[in-house]
Amino acid sequence: TDTLKVKTSSQCEDCKSRIENKLNFTKGVKSSKLDLTTKVVTVVYDSEKIKPEEIRAAIAKAGYDADTVPADAKAYKRLPKCCQKGGH
């Protein structure tokens, strides 16, 4: 079991639940917890089943930046305004 910390572009509680749900349903991820103060999500995962870059890609597919991986543009546009950058 490994732990990865990823800086995200999350803004609010909705973002928190969206990112955590996306990760918790991603194969190989055991748990995830997003700290809204730091915008860092801590992911506990099985390195035999998933790689850090795949975790970042899952966050990006949910519409959020993940470290240096930019958010998927289509997913980002589907986010509520409050979840987009500068939304709060």
C-alpha positions as CSV (number, residue, x, y, z in Angstrom):
1,T,0.0,0.0,0.0
2,D,1.3,3.4,-1.0
3,T,0.2,7.0,-0.3
4,L,0.1,9.8,-2.9
5,K,-0.6,13.5,-2.2
6,V,-2.0,15.4,-5.2
7,K,-2.6,19.2,-5.4
8,T,-6.0,19.8,-7.0
9,S,-8.0,22.8,-8.2
10,S,-10.9,22.0,-5.8
11,Q,-13.0,24.9,-4.5
12,C,-15.7,23.6,-2.1
13,E,-17.5,20.6,-0.4
14,D,-19.1,19.6,-3.8
15,C,-15.6,19.4,-5.3
16,K,-14.4,17.4,-2.3
17,S,-17.2,14.8,-2.6
18,R,-16.9,14.7,-6.4
19,I,-13.1,14.0,-6.3
20,E,-13.3,11.5,-3.4
21,N,-16.2,9.6,-5.1
22,K,-14.3,9.5,-8.4
23,L,-11.2,8.1,-6.7
24,N,-12.9,5.7,-4.3
25,F,-14.5,4.0,-7.4
26,T,-11.2,3.8,-9.2
27,K,-9.7,0.4,-9.3
28,G,-6.7,0.1,-7.0
29,V,-7.6,3.1,-4.8
30,K,-8.2,2.1,-1.2
31,S,-9.2,5.5,0.1
32,S,-9.0,9.2,-0.6
33,K,-9.4,12.3,1.6
34,L,-9.3,15.9,0.3
35,D,-8.3,18.7,2.5
36,L,-10.1,21.8,1.2
37,T,-7.8,24.2,3.1
38,T,-4.7,22.9,1.2
39,K,-6.6,21.5,-1.8
40,V,-4.5,18.4,-1.5
41,V,-6.0,15.0,-1.8
42,T,-4.3,12.1,0.0
43,V,-4.8,8.9,-1.8
44,V,-4.0,5.4,-0.3
45,Y,-3.6,3.0,-3.2
46,D,-2.3,-0.4,-4.2
47,S,0.7,0.2,-6.4
48,E,0.3,-3.3,-8.0
49,K,-3.1,-2.2,-9.4
50,I,-2.7,1.6,-10.2
51,K,0.1,4.0,-10.9
52,P,0.3,7.6,-9.6
53,E,-0.2,9.0,-13.1
54,E,-3.4,7.0,-13.4
55,I,-4.7,8.6,-10.2
56,R,-3.9,12.1,-11.5
57,A,-5.6,11.2,-14.8
58,A,-8.8,10.1,-12.8
59,I,-8.8,13.5,-11.0
60,A,-8.4,15.3,-14.3
61,K,-11.2,13.3,-15.9
62,A,-13.4,14.5,-13.0
63,G,-12.7,18.1,-14.2
64,Y,-9.9,19.1,-11.8
65,D,-6.2,19.9,-12.2
66,A,-4.1,17.2,-10.5
67,D,-0.5,18.5,-9.8
68,T,0.8,19.3,-13.4
69,V,-2.0,17.4,-15.2
70,P,-4.6,19.8,-16.4
71,A,-8.3,19.2,-15.9
72,D,-10.2,17.5,-18.8
73,A,-11.7,20.5,-20.6
74,K,-15.1,18.8,-21.2
75,A,-15.4,17.6,-17.6
76,Y,-14.3,21.0,-16.3
77,K,-17.1,22.8,-18.3
78,R,-19.7,20.4,-16.9
79,L,-18.7,21.4,-13.3
80,P,-21.1,23.8,-11.5
81,K,-19.8,27.4,-11.6
82,C,-19.0,27.3,-7.9
83,C,-16.6,24.4,-8.6
84,Q,-14.7,26.1,-11.4
85,K,-11.6,28.2,-10.6
86,G,-12.5,31.5,-9.0
87,G,-16.0,30.2,-8.4
88,H,-15.9,31.1,-4.7
